[in-house]
Amino acid sequence: MIWKLVHFSALLLGALTSPTPSSAPNNTDKGPCLIDNSGRTADCLGKQLESVPWRQFPSTLEAIDLSYNKLQAIHADDFLHLPQLHILKLQFNNISYIDNDAFKNNRLLEHLNIFNNSLQEIPATALIPLVNLKELYMSNNLYKHATLADSFSKFVKLQVLSMGGPLVMGLKKADFQPLKNTRLQGFAIKCSSNLSYYEPGSLEAIQTNQLGFDMAIDQQPNALLHMLRDLANKTFGVIQFRNLFEFRYYTGEVDIFQGLQDITAGQVIFHRGKFNENLLRMALMNLQIAPIKSLRLQYIDFARSPTFVDSGAGSSITDLALDNLDLWYISNPDVLRFDWRFTWLNKIKKLSIQYVYFNSVPCDSWIEMVGVQLLDVSNNRLENEYIFNQRCHYKGAMPNLHTFNMNNNELTSLKDVSSLTREFQQLQVLDVSNNKLGSAKNSRDCVWQKNINRFIAHHNDFESEALRCLPTTVHYLDLSYCELDQLDMTYFEKATNLKELLLTGNKIKFIPSKWESLSMQSLALDGNSFGLISKESFQDMPQLSRLRAGNNPYHCTCELHAFVEDTVSKGKVNLTDWPWNFRCYHPEAFLNTFISKYLPSRVACDIRLVIIISVATTAAVILILMMICYIFDLPWYTKATYQIIRAKYRAHKEKLAGELGTFTYHAFISYSHSDADWVRDQLLPCLENNRNPYRLCIHERDFMPGRWIIDNIIDNIENSRKVIFVLSRHFVNSEWCNYELYFAQQRAMGKTFSDVILVVKEPIDPSSLPSKYCKLKKMLSTKTYLEWPQQVNQQAFFWSQLKSVLGKPTMTREGAHSIKSRTSSVGAISVIVPPVEDRRPEIAAPDADEEAEPKIEIIKGDKDEQSNQRQIPLAAF
């Protein structure tokens, strides 16, 4: 219909009549029409009204739709109280009368549609007040003439005008003179299907961008010559001829299209009507000369011309240069073969052949379409053998083809499609959607043109294996609604340039793990069958920025919640259908719940938080237990008990091994002179002054006067069952203590270290010891030692431990000697030896002259005085 010419007007009309929310309605009276809340629009469409329900209309109305009713007349009062009215639709009624004052108070009216009514005259007087009128549709009425009154010259804002009807028998030169100064956007004229006359010059006054003729010139074919002459030297966007020959084919010899040569138009449309090959050739011969860009033939009844005589190459059309050639809904596919040389297709840039239902493509046609950049053969029920002929040689064919559209056909073989297109060197876009492609049997050994970067194959029936037959060079791939239940990752590993992938509406049950695609930017997975998705699902797609994944049967789990939270919060990936298309399917308690409202607790989902809470709780319990142990000294007592048991076991083991021999002393005590008071006041009284005394060796009392210090050390260590080292910071700083430690270790060579007892008088950090104490470091880290407790209540237990380690005091070689007399002599006898600084050379040079006699002096005095004066060798440790 002619309305295609003014389609933009229909869109504008739709926009203006859409309800607009605003204030409450001004009229509360009930009636047949729907008044929007703002009181600005009224919808009365199809209410079977026989008169205008004006009492229901509020005065604020701006748009009224009264179409498809049974109105017969428009009276003066119908719209009198609507001064704000802009749009009035009255089409498809039975209006035969419009009062001259019907629109006198509607000066703001811009759109008036009285199409398809029963008016016998153009209501010129009623239209006079509408000085702001922009669109006027009044065709398909019963008036017999198309003459416009002079008042139409005042419609300076008029943009669209359609007029005429089935009773208009012809056009006169004076009909459109009032419009000679009006520049229209669209003008359409309808005349009788049996046009009787056309006065030359009738269309000269028309100035428009879109021009439509709905008239049949079966009886007056020469009228077309005059019409085209009236349009000469004018420029149009679109010219449409509807039903040019409605009842019979043109058989005349006069070239009725010769006027096209002088018309400039963006597009010429022949809609409906009868065309034979003579008329089509006549039109094309003129179009190849005319400055016209596009041609469309749609709903044409095409037939061969029996009288046509092919005079050779001269009969061919060789210079038809069009940007677009559309052949749509043509009843006879022979329209494609009216010129068997196909030279008329040489210079077509975009060729669209739809609903023609041709069943073969001659080999020559592919070679002739050298200028075609876009070929659209969709909607033709094409089968493989129709479009691809194995006997044809396609090398060099379609050298400029960029886009090939074969959607909505009956194609089944991807291999045949690839064989057809592999020689199309410039092919980049291939559309094979809505076919029957995808069987593994017909999808093998495919070889594609390497320039293809956009492949559209939605609404097919693909098996997973068939994906391997797709071109791997694509940037865009559409496999929506292809019945896929899984993805063959072999293809996607090869498609390294893929940026956008559409998999909407398939039956994919899971997202493949480790799906790596370094170039993927957009992915559509909505409407599938998978229920699990996680942050790891797309971690190998670093460029992914758009994801559509709604309408899937999601299992609402912590993993899904974590994915949504991470994706939405970071914003790197845009969930284009979030949140409305994301609902829970499992578990049943959350069925149809929006995932955005599924908010599990952090403790239930965050394993790190669970670990932190567990660790914190455990640590708190341990800390409490430690505090309890500290308050009640449980660790110390436990450790001490362990040491006693261990010492007893070791002593028992040594006894069984026969290691207990006869010694002069139970223990040799090595200590620094700074710790001498502790040894005399604490250690000796506890071990020697009891019922079963131990025989102990200390340098102050038991070293033989006159002997070398080193000899005394070695002999007394050898004559002692155990060696007790009293460890302190002073011990570490003593050279002689180091020697005693060394000799004790040498004595233990080949034996266990059970003879060495370490008593830590004050805490010592093994890492702070000098390097020369490497043995001591090792012993402190590997050998259990006794610590002197500062708390008095723990000291009794310390002595029990020490005695346990020493073992029972047995009789030594000098067992008859009085322990008591030895103990009492400690305070009366002191051996004076050279000061420490005088002895160090002996250590440094133990091979010095042995003939030198040391100076020995015995001094008697009280204990305190001796304590201040003694300079025994080991006292300087």
Helices and strands as residue ranges (DSSP letters): G 2-6, H 7-16, E 34-35, E 41-43, G 54-56, E 63-65, E 73-74, E 87-89, E 97-98, E 111-113, H 124-127, E 135-137, G 150-154, E 160-164, E 170-171, G 177-179, E 183-190, E 197-198, E 207-214, H 223-230, E 235-242, G 258-262, E 264-271, E 274-276, H 277-287, E 292-298, E 301-303, G 312-315, E 322-328, G 333-337, G 343-345, E 348-354, H 363-368, E 374-376, H 384-387, E 403-405, H 414-421, E 429-431, E 454-456, G 464-469, E 476-478, H 489-494, E 500-502, E 522-524, G 535-538, E 546-548, E 554-555, H 558-570, E 574-575, E 584-586, G 588-590, G 595-597, H 602-605, H 607-631, H 634-657, E 665-670, G 673-675, H 676-678, I 679-683, H 684-688, E 696-697, H 699-702, H 709-718, E 720-727, H 729-732, H 735-747, G 753-755, E 756-760, G 766-768, G 771-773, H 774-782, E 786-787, H 792-806, H 819-824, G 825-827, E 831-832, H 836-844, E 857-858, H 863-869, G 873-876
